[in-house]
């Protein structure tokens, strides 16, 4: 059963006699338990041991909401441009400047690993504009050629996690003249396999995404190797989140990461200072 469907079953099973607060607590408790069982079953199908879950945090309930909520704001493009000076490509920098979001307090993100960040570059939203999508795809296709050379359709496919930016990366595969594969890393399809697309044995899968945080790429590489028998040794991206250790996490999966630009602690600090100054 897909994980999202399992969670829906848990929500539907909440006793109707509970009030809203009790119902949410009941759903939260049993959702965690069934998540644990689902992950154990998934690990068993791969012959692996499930990852131990970190201890649940202790939550103190206050009688009133906090005085200052954890609001999330978007930097004005003209303000963000100066902080994004390390991005040397003018078109990519201009697109990025319009999609920088900053939270007052770090928030947890990610499907498989909980990563806490306070600054987010939302290229998914940017890619919904066809002009931005083409600009990013053209740049990323160029980055693929710079990093690994011209791809051969008889030897290589481009693969992207479903939770990644498939809008851009499917276009990159088209520009590079190779097959595109989408890998479901969060939930399996009801029919078929996690790796979706047509490929031949003996090919190598090049992982491509717009921004790599390290949470999806190792899972994607593992699924490509175990379910499709595809060698996977390289990952190419526009950005990597060095501030959360993306390169090390990807390297742990025996994958080399080639990113055009690095979002590091210095850039994060500059964006946050800009946000605090103009907030």
KOLDREN-738126 format. One line per field, with one value per residue: residue in one letter; x, y, z of N, C-alpha, C, O in turn. Coordinates in steps of 0.2 Angstrom, whole numbers. Layout:
<recs>
type	A / ...
nx	X / ...
ny	Y / ...
nz	Z / ...
cax	X / ...
cay	Y / ...
caz	Z / ...
cx	X / ...
cy	Y / ...
cz	Z / ...
ox	X / ...
oy	Y / ...
oz	Z / ...
</recs>
This chain:
<recs>
type	X / X / X / X / X / X / X / X / X / X / X / X / X / X / X / X / X / X / X / X / X / X / X / X / X / X / X / X / X / X / X / X / X / X / X / X / X / X / X / X / X / X / X / X / X / X / X / X / X / X / X / X / X / X / X / X / X / X / X / X / X / X / X / X / X / X / X / X / X / X / X / X / X / X / X / X / X / X / X / X / X / X / X / X / X / X / X / X / X / X / X / X / X / X / X / X / X / X / X / X / X / X / X / X / X / X / X / X / X / X / X / X / X / X / X / X / X / X / X / X / X / X / X / X / X / X / X / X / X / X / X / X / X / X / X / X / X / X / X / X / X / X / X / X / X / X / X / X / X / X / X / X / X / X / X / X / X / X / X / X / X / X / X / X / X / X / X / X / X / X / X / X / X / X / X / X / X / X / X / X / X / X / X / X / X / X / X / X / X / X / X / X / X / X / X / X / X / X / X / X / X / X / X / X / X / X / X / X / X / X / X / X / X / X / X / X / X / X / X / X / X / X / X / X / X / X / X / X / X / X / X / X / X / X / X / X / X / X / X / X / X / X / X / X / X / X / X / X / X / X / X / X / X / X / X / X / X / X / X / X / X / X / X / X / X / X / X / X / X / X / X / X / X / X / X / X / X / X / X
nx	4 / 3 / 12 / 5 / -8 / -9 / -8 / -20 / -29 / -26 / -30 / -44 / -48 / -49 / -57 / -74 / -78 / -69 / -63 / -58 / -44 / -40 / -42 / -32 / -21 / -22 / -22 / -9 / -1 / -3 / -1 / 13 / 17 / 12 / 19 / 32 / 30 / 28 / 40 / 48 / 43 / 46 / 60 / 63 / 59 / 69 / 79 / 86 / 90 / 79 / 80 / 84 / 73 / 74 / 73 / 57 / 53 / 52 / 37 / 32 / 17 / 9 / -2 / -6 / -5 / 12 / 19 / 25 / 23 / 30 / 33 / 34 / 43 / 45 / 59 / 61 / 65 / 74 / 81 / 86 / 95 / 108 / 113 / 114 / 125 / 136 / 131 / 135 / 129 / 118 / 105 / 100 / 103 / 94 / 81 / 82 / 82 / 69 / 63 / 66 / 64 / 62 / 61 / 57 / 60 / 69 / 62 / 56 / 59 / 58 / 56 / 61 / 71 / 72 / 76 / 82 / 79 / 81 / 81 / 75 / 76 / 65 / 63 / 54 / 42 / 46 / 48 / 36 / 33 / 34 / 45 / 55 / 57 / 62 / 74 / 81 / 82 / 90 / 102 / 105 / 106 / 118 / 126 / 127 / 134 / 146 / 150 / 150 / 152 / 146 / 131 / 127 / 114 / 113 / 120 / 117 / 105 / 94 / 89 / 77 / 72 / 54 / 50 / 58 / 63 / 54 / 49 / 59 / 70 / 65 / 65 / 78 / 83 / 78 / 84 / 97 / 96 / 92 / 85 / 72 / 69 / 58 / 59 / 50 / 52 / 46 / 33 / 26 / 20 / 3 / 3 / 16 / 34 / 45 / 54 / 50 / 48 / 56 / 69 / 85 / 95 / 111 / 113 / 118 / 113 / 111 / 110 / 99 / 95 / 87 / 91 / 100 / 98 / 102 / 94 / 85 / 93 / 102 / 92 / 86 / 96 / 99 / 86 / 87 / 98 / 94 / 81 / 81 / 93 / 103 / 118 / 124 / 132 / 135 / 129 / 121 / 118 / 110 / 111 / 118 / 115 / 126 / 126 / 118 / 125 / 125 / 133 / 141 / 131 / 127 / 138 / 140 / 131 / 139 / 139 / 144 / 144 / 140 / 139 / 133 / 133 / 135 / 126 / 130 / 135 / 139 / 132 / 119 / 119 / 120 / 109 / 99 / 103 / 100 / 86 / 82 / 86 / 78 / 65
ny	-6 / 11 / 24 / 37 / 33 / 24 / 33 / 41 / 31 / 29 / 42 / 42 / 32 / 37 / 38 / 44 / 49 / 58 / 74 / 89 / 92 / 80 / 71 / 75 / 72 / 58 / 54 / 59 / 51 / 37 / 38 / 40 / 27 / 18 / 23 / 19 / 5 / 4 / 8 / -1 / -13 / -9 / -8 / -22 / -28 / -24 / -30 / -24 / -16 / -7 / 10 / 17 / 27 / 44 / 49 / 55 / 72 / 82 / 91 / 106 / 112 / 127 / 139 / 149 / 155 / 158 / 174 / 180 / 173 / 160 / 167 / 166 / 174 / 182 / 187 / 203 / 204 / 214 / 216 / 204 / 201 / 207 / 199 / 187 / 187 / 177 / 169 / 167 / 167 / 177 / 175 / 164 / 169 / 180 / 173 / 166 / 176 / 180 / 170 / 167 / 162 / 165 / 160 / 164 / 156 / 140 / 127 / 111 / 100 / 89 / 72 / 59 / 61 / 72 / 88 / 103 / 119 / 137 / 145 / 145 / 141 / 142 / 134 / 126 / 133 / 143 / 136 / 134 / 144 / 145 / 151 / 153 / 139 / 135 / 142 / 138 / 124 / 124 / 129 / 119 / 108 / 112 / 112 / 98 / 94 / 101 / 94 / 80 / 78 / 76 / 67 / 50 / 42 / 28 / 23 / 30 / 36 / 49 / 52 / 57 / 61 / 59 / 68 / 78 / 91 / 88 / 95 / 103 / 94 / 84 / 91 / 94 / 81 / 79 / 89 / 84 / 73 / 60 / 46 / 49 / 46 / 44 / 43 / 36 / 40 / 42 / 36 / 20 / 16 / 11 / 1 / -8 / -2 / 7 / 14 / 23 / 23 / 20 / 9 / 1 / -13 / -12 / 1 / 17 / 27 / 44 / 55 / 70 / 86 / 101 / 107 / 101 / 93 / 82 / 73 / 66 / 60 / 49 / 39 / 38 / 34 / 21 / 14 / 14 / 6 / -6 / -9 / -7 / -11 / -2 / 6 / 19 / 33 / 47 / 64 / 78 / 95 / 112 / 119 / 115 / 111 / 116 / 120 / 111 / 99 / 92 / 87 / 77 / 68 / 63 / 58 / 47 / 38 / 33 / 42 / 54 / 72 / 85 / 101 / 117 / 129 / 133 / 133 / 139 / 141 / 154 / 161 / 159 / 166 / 179 / 181 / 180 / 191 / 201 / 199 / 202 / 215 / 222 / 218
nz	0 / -4 / 4 / 6 / 5 / 15 / 26 / 24 / 27 / 41 / 46 / 43 / 52 / 64 / 80 / 81 / 92 / 98 / 102 / 93 / 96 / 103 / 93 / 83 / 90 / 92 / 78 / 75 / 84 / 79 / 66 / 66 / 71 / 61 / 50 / 54 / 53 / 40 / 34 / 39 / 32 / 19 / 19 / 22 / 10 / 2 / 7 / 18 / 34 / 44 / 46 / 62 / 71 / 77 / 94 / 99 / 100 / 115 / 118 / 124 / 129 / 127 / 135 / 127 / 110 / 102 / 104 / 92 / 77 / 67 / 54 / 36 / 23 / 7 / -2 / -9 / -27 / -31 / -20 / -17 / -27 / -25 / -14 / -20 / -28 / -30 / -40 / -56 / -68 / -77 / -81 / -73 / -60 / -60 / -61 / -49 / -39 / -38 / -31 / -17 / -1 / 16 / 32 / 49 / 59 / 58 / 48 / 46 / 32 / 18 / 12 / 16 / 25 / 39 / 37 / 43 / 39 / 36 / 25 / 9 / -8 / -21 / -34 / -41 / -41 / -49 / -61 / -66 / -75 / -92 / -99 / -89 / -86 / -98 / -98 / -87 / -90 / -101 / -96 / -87 / -95 / -102 / -91 / -88 / -100 / -98 / -86 / -88 / -101 / -119 / -120 / -124 / -132 / -133 / -122 / -110 / -98 / -92 / -75 / -63 / -47 / -42 / -34 / -36 / -48 / -60 / -71 / -76 / -78 / -87 / -98 / -100 / -102 / -115 / -122 / -121 / -129 / -124 / -115 / -103 / -86 / -72 / -55 / -42 / -26 / -14 / -13 / -19 / -36 / -39 / -48 / -57 / -56 / -45 / -54 / -67 / -85 / -100 / -104 / -108 / -104 / -97 / -98 / -91 / -78 / -77 / -64 / -62 / -57 / -51 / -39 / -26 / -11 / -4 / 2 / -7 / -17 / -13 / -11 / -23 / -31 / -26 / -29 / -43 / -45 / -39 / -43 / -57 / -61 / -66 / -68 / -57 / -55 / -55 / -52 / -58 / -55 / -54 / -42 / -26 / -9 / 2 / 15 / 22 / 21 / 8 / -2 / 5 / 9 / -3 / -8 / 1 / -5 / -15 / -26 / -37 / -35 / -46 / -46 / -52 / -44 / -27 / -12 / 2 / 20 / 20 / 10 / 14 / 26 / 21 / 14 / 24 / 32 / 24 / 23 / 37 / 37 / 29 / 33
cax	0 / 7 / 12 / 0 / -15 / -9 / -9 / -27 / -33 / -26 / -35 / -51 / -49 / -49 / -63 / -78 / -80 / -64 / -64 / -53 / -37 / -39 / -42 / -26 / -16 / -23 / -19 / -1 / 3 / -4 / 3 / 20 / 18 / 11 / 25 / 38 / 29 / 28 / 47 / 51 / 41 / 50 / 67 / 63 / 58 / 76 / 84 / 89 / 88 / 76 / 84 / 81 / 70 / 76 / 67 / 52 / 55 / 47 / 34 / 28 / 10 / 8 / -9 / -8 / 0 / 17 / 18 / 28 / 22 / 35 / 31 / 39 / 43 / 49 / 64 / 60 / 70 / 80 / 85 / 90 / 100 / 115 / 116 / 115 / 131 / 140 / 128 / 137 / 124 / 113 / 98 / 99 / 102 / 88 / 76 / 83 / 81 / 62 / 60 / 70 / 59 / 65 / 57 / 60 / 63 / 70 / 57 / 58 / 57 / 60 / 51 / 64 / 75 / 70 / 81 / 79 / 82 / 77 / 81 / 73 / 75 / 59 / 63 / 48 / 37 / 49 / 48 / 29 / 33 / 38 / 51 / 60 / 58 / 67 / 81 / 84 / 84 / 96 / 108 / 107 / 109 / 125 / 130 / 128 / 139 / 152 / 152 / 151 / 153 / 140 / 128 / 125 / 108 / 114 / 123 / 115 / 98 / 94 / 84 / 76 / 66 / 48 / 49 / 62 / 60 / 54 / 47 / 65 / 74 / 63 / 67 / 85 / 84 / 76 / 90 / 103 / 94 / 92 / 78 / 70 / 66 / 56 / 59 / 46 / 56 / 41 / 27 / 26 / 14 / -1 / 5 / 23 / 39 / 47 / 57 / 45 / 51 / 58 / 77 / 88 / 100 / 118 / 114 / 120 / 108 / 114 / 105 / 99 / 90 / 89 / 94 / 101 / 99 / 105 / 89 / 82 / 97 / 104 / 86 / 85 / 102 / 97 / 81 / 89 / 102 / 91 / 75 / 82 / 100 / 106 / 124 / 122 / 138 / 135 / 123 / 122 / 113 / 112 / 113 / 119 / 114 / 132 / 124 / 115 / 129 / 122 / 138 / 143 / 126 / 127 / 144 / 139 / 128 / 143 / 137 / 148 / 139 / 143 / 134 / 136 / 133 / 135 / 123 / 134 / 133 / 140 / 126 / 113 / 119 / 119 / 101 / 96 / 104 / 96 / 79 / 82 / 87 / 72 / 59
cay	0 / 17 / 28 / 42 / 30 / 22 / 39 / 42 / 26 / 31 / 48 / 40 / 27 / 41 / 37 / 50 / 52 / 62 / 81 / 90 / 91 / 73 / 68 / 76 / 68 / 51 / 53 / 59 / 45 / 31 / 39 / 38 / 20 / 15 / 25 / 15 / -1 / 4 / 9 / -8 / -17 / -7 / -10 / -29 / -29 / -23 / -34 / -20 / -15 / -1 / 15 / 19 / 33 / 48 / 50 / 60 / 78 / 84 / 97 / 110 / 115 / 134 / 141 / 154 / 155 / 163 / 181 / 181 / 167 / 159 / 169 / 165 / 180 / 181 / 193 / 207 / 202 / 219 / 215 / 197 / 200 / 208 / 194 / 181 / 189 / 172 / 165 / 171 / 167 / 182 / 173 / 160 / 173 / 184 / 169 / 164 / 181 / 181 / 164 / 166 / 162 / 165 / 159 / 167 / 150 / 135 / 123 / 104 / 98 / 82 / 66 / 53 / 63 / 78 / 93 / 109 / 125 / 143 / 149 / 141 / 143 / 138 / 133 / 123 / 138 / 147 / 132 / 134 / 149 / 141 / 155 / 151 / 132 / 134 / 145 / 133 / 118 / 125 / 130 / 113 / 104 / 114 / 109 / 91 / 93 / 103 / 90 / 73 / 77 / 74 / 60 / 45 / 39 / 21 / 22 / 34 / 39 / 54 / 50 / 62 / 59 / 62 / 74 / 83 / 96 / 85 / 100 / 105 / 89 / 80 / 95 / 93 / 74 / 80 / 93 / 80 / 68 / 54 / 44 / 52 / 41 / 47 / 38 / 37 / 39 / 43 / 31 / 16 / 16 / 5 / -4 / -6 / -2 / 14 / 17 / 24 / 25 / 14 / 9 / -5 / -16 / -10 / 9 / 21 / 33 / 51 / 59 / 77 / 89 / 108 / 108 / 94 / 94 / 76 / 68 / 61 / 57 / 42 / 34 / 37 / 30 / 14 / 12 / 13 / 0 / -12 / -11 / -6 / -13 / 4 / 9 / 26 / 36 / 54 / 68 / 85 / 100 / 119 / 121 / 111 / 115 / 114 / 121 / 105 / 93 / 88 / 83 / 71 / 63 / 60 / 54 / 41 / 33 / 32 / 46 / 61 / 77 / 91 / 107 / 123 / 134 / 131 / 137 / 138 / 145 / 162 / 164 / 158 / 171 / 185 / 181 / 181 / 197 / 205 / 199 / 205 / 222 / 225 / 216
caz	0 / -4 / 11 / 7 / 6 / 22 / 31 / 24 / 31 / 48 / 47 / 43 / 57 / 71 / 83 / 80 / 99 / 100 / 100 / 88 / 99 / 104 / 86 / 80 / 94 / 90 / 72 / 75 / 87 / 75 / 59 / 67 / 72 / 54 / 46 / 56 / 51 / 32 / 32 / 40 / 27 / 13 / 20 / 21 / 3 / -1 / 11 / 22 / 40 / 44 / 50 / 68 / 71 / 82 / 99 / 98 / 104 / 120 / 116 / 129 / 127 / 130 / 136 / 122 / 105 / 103 / 102 / 86 / 74 / 62 / 47 / 30 / 19 / 1 / -3 / -15 / -31 / -32 / -14 / -17 / -32 / -23 / -10 / -25 / -33 / -32 / -46 / -61 / -74 / -76 / -81 / -67 / -54 / -60 / -59 / -42 / -35 / -37 / -28 / -11 / 4 / 22 / 38 / 55 / 63 / 53 / 47 / 44 / 26 / 16 / 13 / 19 / 31 / 41 / 37 / 46 / 35 / 36 / 19 / 3 / -15 / -24 / -42 / -43 / -43 / -55 / -67 / -69 / -80 / -98 / -100 / -84 / -87 / -103 / -96 / -82 / -93 / -106 / -92 / -84 / -100 / -102 / -85 / -90 / -105 / -95 / -81 / -90 / -109 / -123 / -118 / -129 / -131 / -133 / -116 / -104 / -97 / -87 / -71 / -58 / -42 / -44 / -29 / -39 / -53 / -66 / -76 / -79 / -80 / -92 / -104 / -100 / -106 / -122 / -125 / -122 / -133 / -121 / -112 / -96 / -81 / -66 / -50 / -36 / -20 / -8 / -13 / -25 / -40 / -37 / -53 / -59 / -52 / -44 / -59 / -73 / -91 / -105 / -104 / -110 / -99 / -98 / -98 / -85 / -76 / -74 / -60 / -64 / -53 / -51 / -33 / -22 / -3 / -1 / 5 / -12 / -22 / -12 / -12 / -30 / -34 / -24 / -33 / -50 / -45 / -36 / -47 / -64 / -63 / -69 / -64 / -56 / -52 / -56 / -51 / -60 / -53 / -54 / -35 / -20 / -2 / 6 / 22 / 25 / 19 / 3 / -5 / 9 / 9 / -10 / -8 / 5 / -9 / -21 / -32 / -37 / -37 / -50 / -46 / -55 / -39 / -20 / -7 / 8 / 26 / 19 / 6 / 18 / 31 / 18 / 12 / 31 / 34 / 19 / 25 / 43 / 36 / 26 / 35
cx	4 / 6 / 6 / -7 / -15 / -11 / -17 / -31 / -32 / -30 / -42 / -53 / -50 / -56 / -67 / -79 / -75 / -65 / -58 / -46 / -36 / -38 / -35 / -20 / -16 / -20 / -11 / 2 / 2 / -1 / 10 / 21 / 17 / 17 / 31 / 37 / 30 / 36 / 50 / 50 / 45 / 57 / 68 / 63 / 65 / 81 / 89 / 86 / 84 / 80 / 80 / 79 / 73 / 71 / 63 / 53 / 49 / 44 / 30 / 22 / 9 / 0 / -11 / -3 / 6 / 16 / 20 / 27 / 28 / 33 / 36 / 38 / 47 / 53 / 62 / 66 / 76 / 84 / 89 / 96 / 107 / 117 / 117 / 121 / 135 / 137 / 130 / 133 / 119 / 106 / 96 / 98 / 96 / 82 / 76 / 81 / 73 / 59 / 64 / 65 / 63 / 60 / 61 / 63 / 64 / 64 / 59 / 55 / 60 / 56 / 55 / 68 / 73 / 76 / 78 / 83 / 78 / 77 / 80 / 73 / 70 / 59 / 58 / 43 / 40 / 48 / 41 / 29 / 37 / 45 / 57 / 62 / 63 / 74 / 84 / 86 / 90 / 102 / 110 / 109 / 116 / 129 / 132 / 134 / 146 / 155 / 154 / 152 / 146 / 138 / 127 / 119 / 108 / 117 / 120 / 108 / 99 / 88 / 84 / 71 / 60 / 47 / 54 / 59 / 59 / 52 / 54 / 69 / 72 / 65 / 74 / 87 / 83 / 81 / 96 / 102 / 94 / 86 / 78 / 67 / 64 / 56 / 55 / 50 / 51 / 36 / 28 / 20 / 10 / 1 / 12 / 28 / 41 / 50 / 52 / 49 / 53 / 66 / 79 / 94 / 107 / 119 / 116 / 115 / 112 / 109 / 105 / 94 / 92 / 93 / 94 / 102 / 102 / 100 / 86 / 87 / 100 / 98 / 85 / 90 / 101 / 92 / 83 / 93 / 98 / 85 / 76 / 88 / 104 / 112 / 122 / 128 / 139 / 129 / 125 / 116 / 115 / 114 / 114 / 118 / 120 / 130 / 121 / 119 / 127 / 127 / 140 / 138 / 126 / 133 / 144 / 135 / 132 / 141 / 142 / 143 / 143 / 138 / 137 / 137 / 132 / 131 / 126 / 131 / 134 / 134 / 120 / 113 / 118 / 112 / 97 / 97 / 100 / 89 / 78 / 82 / 81 / 65 / 55
cy	6 / 21 / 33 / 39 / 27 / 27 / 41 / 37 / 27 / 37 / 46 / 35 / 31 / 40 / 44 / 53 / 57 / 69 / 83 / 89 / 84 / 69 / 69 / 72 / 61 / 50 / 54 / 53 / 39 / 32 / 38 / 31 / 16 / 17 / 21 / 8 / -1 / 5 / 2 / -13 / -15 / -9 / -18 / -31 / -28 / -26 / -30 / -19 / -8 / 4 / 17 / 26 / 37 / 48 / 56 / 66 / 79 / 91 / 100 / 113 / 122 / 135 / 146 / 153 / 159 / 170 / 183 / 174 / 166 / 160 / 167 / 171 / 178 / 188 / 196 / 205 / 207 / 218 / 209 / 197 / 202 / 202 / 188 / 182 / 183 / 168 / 170 / 171 / 172 / 180 / 169 / 164 / 177 / 180 / 167 / 170 / 182 / 175 / 162 / 167 / 161 / 164 / 162 / 162 / 144 / 130 / 116 / 103 / 91 / 77 / 60 / 55 / 70 / 83 / 100 / 115 / 131 / 147 / 144 / 144 / 139 / 138 / 129 / 128 / 142 / 143 / 132 / 139 / 146 / 145 / 153 / 144 / 131 / 136 / 140 / 127 / 119 / 126 / 123 / 108 / 106 / 112 / 102 / 90 / 95 / 98 / 83 / 73 / 76 / 67 / 56 / 41 / 31 / 19 / 25 / 36 / 45 / 52 / 56 / 59 / 62 / 68 / 79 / 88 / 92 / 89 / 102 / 99 / 84 / 84 / 94 / 86 / 75 / 84 / 89 / 74 / 61 / 52 / 47 / 46 / 45 / 41 / 40 / 35 / 39 / 37 / 27 / 17 / 10 / -1 / -3 / -6 / 5 / 18 / 17 / 27 / 19 / 14 / 2 / -7 / -13 / -2 / 11 / 26 / 39 / 54 / 66 / 80 / 97 / 110 / 102 / 96 / 88 / 71 / 64 / 57 / 50 / 37 / 33 / 33 / 22 / 11 / 10 / 7 / -6 / -14 / -11 / -9 / -8 / 6 / 17 / 29 / 43 / 58 / 75 / 89 / 107 / 121 / 115 / 114 / 112 / 115 / 115 / 98 / 89 / 84 / 77 / 66 / 60 / 56 / 47 / 36 / 32 / 35 / 52 / 66 / 83 / 96 / 113 / 129 / 131 / 136 / 135 / 142 / 153 / 165 / 164 / 164 / 178 / 186 / 183 / 188 / 202 / 205 / 203 / 213 / 226 / 223 / 221
cz	0 / 2 / 12 / 8 / 13 / 27 / 30 / 28 / 39 / 50 / 48 / 49 / 64 / 74 / 83 / 87 / 101 / 98 / 95 / 90 / 100 / 98 / 83 / 84 / 92 / 83 / 71 / 78 / 82 / 68 / 60 / 67 / 65 / 49 / 48 / 53 / 43 / 30 / 34 / 35 / 20 / 13 / 19 / 14 / -1 / 2 / 16 / 29 / 41 / 48 / 57 / 68 / 77 / 87 / 98 / 103 / 109 / 119 / 123 / 127 / 131 / 130 / 130 / 116 / 106 / 101 / 95 / 82 / 69 / 55 / 42 / 25 / 13 / 0 / -9 / -20 / -32 / -26 / -14 / -22 / -30 / -19 / -15 / -30 / -35 / -38 / -52 / -67 / -73 / -76 / -75 / -61 / -54 / -58 / -51 / -37 / -34 / -33 / -21 / -5 / 11 / 28 / 44 / 59 / 58 / 53 / 44 / 37 / 24 / 17 / 17 / 25 / 33 / 41 / 39 / 42 / 36 / 30 / 13 / -3 / -19 / -31 / -45 / -46 / -49 / -61 / -70 / -75 / -86 / -99 / -95 / -84 / -92 / -102 / -92 / -85 / -98 / -102 / -89 / -89 / -102 / -97 / -86 / -94 / -102 / -90 / -83 / -98 / -112 / -121 / -125 / -128 / -130 / -126 / -110 / -104 / -92 / -82 / -65 / -53 / -43 / -40 / -31 / -44 / -59 / -72 / -80 / -82 / -86 / -99 / -105 / -104 / -113 / -125 / -126 / -126 / -130 / -117 / -105 / -92 / -75 / -61 / -44 / -30 / -14 / -8 / -20 / -29 / -38 / -42 / -56 / -54 / -50 / -49 / -65 / -79 / -94 / -105 / -106 / -105 / -102 / -99 / -91 / -84 / -73 / -70 / -61 / -60 / -53 / -45 / -28 / -15 / 0 / 1 / 0 / -16 / -20 / -13 / -19 / -33 / -32 / -27 / -40 / -50 / -44 / -41 / -54 / -66 / -67 / -65 / -63 / -52 / -52 / -55 / -53 / -58 / -54 / -47 / -31 / -14 / 2 / 13 / 26 / 23 / 13 / -1 / -2 / 9 / 2 / -10 / -5 / 0 / -15 / -27 / -31 / -39 / -40 / -50 / -48 / -49 / -32 / -16 / -1 / 14 / 24 / 15 / 10 / 23 / 27 / 16 / 19 / 33 / 30 / 21 / 32 / 42 / 34 / 28 / 39
ox	9 / 1 / 3 / -11 / -20 / -15 / -20 / -36 / -37 / -33 / -46 / -59 / -51 / -61 / -65 / -82 / -76 / -68 / -54 / -42 / -30 / -34 / -32 / -16 / -11 / -16 / -8 / 7 / 8 / 1 / 13 / 26 / 21 / 18 / 35 / 41 / 33 / 38 / 55 / 54 / 47 / 60 / 72 / 66 / 66 / 87 / 94 / 81 / 88 / 83 / 74 / 82 / 74 / 65 / 65 / 55 / 44 / 47 / 26 / 23 / 9 / -4 / -17 / 3 / 5 / 12 / 16 / 32 / 32 / 32 / 42 / 32 / 52 / 50 / 60 / 72 / 82 / 90 / 95 / 100 / 112 / 123 / 121 / 121 / 138 / 141 / 127 / 134 / 115 / 102 / 90 / 94 / 93 / 77 / 71 / 78 / 72 / 53 / 65 / 62 / 68 / 55 / 67 / 69 / 59 / 61 / 65 / 49 / 64 / 52 / 51 / 69 / 72 / 80 / 73 / 89 / 72 / 73 / 83 / 70 / 72 / 56 / 57 / 40 / 36 / 47 / 40 / 24 / 43 / 49 / 62 / 68 / 68 / 79 / 90 / 92 / 94 / 107 / 116 / 114 / 120 / 135 / 137 / 138 / 151 / 161 / 159 / 154 / 141 / 141 / 125 / 119 / 104 / 118 / 121 / 105 / 103 / 82 / 88 / 66 / 60 / 43 / 54 / 53 / 64 / 53 / 54 / 72 / 76 / 66 / 77 / 91 / 86 / 83 / 100 / 107 / 96 / 81 / 83 / 62 / 68 / 53 / 56 / 50 / 53 / 35 / 29 / 15 / 13 / 0 / 13 / 27 / 38 / 49 / 51 / 52 / 53 / 69 / 75 / 97 / 108 / 124 / 116 / 114 / 116 / 103 / 111 / 88 / 98 / 97 / 89 / 107 / 104 / 102 / 83 / 85 / 100 / 99 / 84 / 88 / 102 / 92 / 81 / 93 / 99 / 84 / 72 / 90 / 108 / 111 / 120 / 129 / 143 / 123 / 130 / 111 / 121 / 119 / 111 / 121 / 119 / 133 / 121 / 117 / 128 / 126 / 141 / 139 / 125 / 132 / 146 / 135 / 130 / 142 / 142 / 140 / 148 / 133 / 143 / 142 / 128 / 133 / 124 / 127 / 130 / 132 / 116 / 108 / 115 / 110 / 93 / 92 / 98 / 85 / 73 / 79 / 80 / 60 / 50
oy	7 / 20 / 33 / 42 / 27 / 26 / 43 / 39 / 27 / 37 / 48 / 35 / 27 / 41 / 49 / 59 / 61 / 70 / 78 / 86 / 82 / 65 / 64 / 70 / 58 / 45 / 50 / 51 / 35 / 27 / 35 / 28 / 12 / 13 / 18 / 5 / -6 / 1 / 0 / -17 / -20 / -12 / -20 / -36 / -31 / -26 / -31 / -22 / -4 / 2 / 17 / 30 / 34 / 48 / 61 / 66 / 78 / 96 / 97 / 118 / 122 / 132 / 147 / 151 / 164 / 171 / 187 / 170 / 171 / 156 / 167 / 172 / 174 / 193 / 193 / 205 / 205 / 220 / 209 / 193 / 198 / 201 / 183 / 179 / 182 / 164 / 175 / 176 / 171 / 182 / 170 / 163 / 178 / 182 / 167 / 168 / 186 / 175 / 156 / 172 / 157 / 168 / 161 / 163 / 144 / 129 / 116 / 104 / 89 / 76 / 57 / 51 / 75 / 82 / 102 / 116 / 131 / 152 / 139 / 149 / 133 / 142 / 130 / 127 / 143 / 146 / 129 / 139 / 144 / 141 / 152 / 142 / 127 / 133 / 139 / 124 / 114 / 123 / 122 / 104 / 101 / 110 / 100 / 86 / 92 / 97 / 80 / 67 / 76 / 62 / 59 / 38 / 28 / 13 / 22 / 38 / 44 / 51 / 59 / 56 / 68 / 73 / 85 / 88 / 94 / 87 / 102 / 99 / 82 / 81 / 94 / 86 / 73 / 82 / 90 / 70 / 56 / 57 / 48 / 43 / 49 / 36 / 45 / 29 / 36 / 35 / 30 / 18 / 5 / -7 / 3 / -8 / 10 / 24 / 12 / 32 / 13 / 20 / -3 / -3 / -12 / 0 / 8 / 30 / 38 / 56 / 69 / 77 / 98 / 114 / 98 / 100 / 88 / 65 / 58 / 52 / 46 / 32 / 27 / 28 / 18 / 5 / 5 / 3 / -11 / -20 / -14 / -10 / -10 / 8 / 20 / 27 / 46 / 55 / 78 / 87 / 109 / 124 / 110 / 120 / 107 / 112 / 115 / 93 / 83 / 78 / 71 / 60 / 54 / 50 / 42 / 30 / 29 / 33 / 55 / 66 / 85 / 96 / 115 / 132 / 126 / 141 / 130 / 146 / 157 / 170 / 169 / 168 / 182 / 192 / 187 / 191 / 207 / 210 / 206 / 217 / 231 / 225 / 220
oz	4 / 6 / 17 / 12 / 16 / 32 / 35 / 31 / 42 / 55 / 52 / 50 / 69 / 70 / 84 / 87 / 106 / 93 / 94 / 87 / 98 / 97 / 80 / 80 / 92 / 82 / 68 / 75 / 81 / 65 / 56 / 65 / 64 / 45 / 43 / 51 / 40 / 26 / 30 / 33 / 17 / 8 / 16 / 12 / -6 / 1 / 17 / 30 / 38 / 53 / 57 / 66 / 83 / 86 / 95 / 108 / 109 / 118 / 126 / 122 / 137 / 126 / 129 / 117 / 109 / 96 / 91 / 83 / 67 / 51 / 44 / 23 / 13 / 0 / -14 / -18 / -32 / -26 / -12 / -21 / -31 / -19 / -13 / -35 / -40 / -41 / -53 / -71 / -68 / -72 / -73 / -57 / -49 / -54 / -48 / -32 / -29 / -33 / -20 / -5 / 11 / 28 / 45 / 62 / 54 / 59 / 41 / 35 / 28 / 22 / 21 / 30 / 28 / 46 / 36 / 43 / 38 / 30 / 13 / -4 / -20 / -34 / -51 / -51 / -54 / -67 / -76 / -79 / -85 / -101 / -97 / -84 / -91 / -103 / -93 / -84 / -98 / -104 / -89 / -87 / -103 / -98 / -84 / -93 / -103 / -89 / -81 / -100 / -109 / -121 / -130 / -123 / -127 / -125 / -104 / -110 / -88 / -84 / -63 / -55 / -45 / -42 / -28 / -44 / -64 / -78 / -86 / -88 / -89 / -104 / -111 / -108 / -118 / -131 / -131 / -128 / -134 / -117 / -102 / -94 / -73 / -62 / -41 / -28 / -8 / -2 / -25 / -26 / -36 / -41 / -56 / -48 / -53 / -50 / -68 / -79 / -92 / -107 / -105 / -101 / -108 / -99 / -86 / -89 / -68 / -73 / -61 / -60 / -54 / -45 / -28 / -13 / 6 / 3 / 2 / -18 / -24 / -15 / -21 / -37 / -36 / -29 / -43 / -55 / -47 / -42 / -58 / -72 / -71 / -59 / -68 / -46 / -48 / -56 / -51 / -59 / -56 / -47 / -32 / -13 / 6 / 18 / 32 / 24 / 14 / -2 / -5 / 8 / 2 / -13 / -7 / 2 / -20 / -32 / -26 / -44 / -38 / -54 / -47 / -49 / -31 / -15 / 2 / 13 / 27 / 17 / 9 / 24 / 30 / 17 / 19 / 35 / 33 / 21 / 32 / 46 / 35 / 26 / 42
</recs>
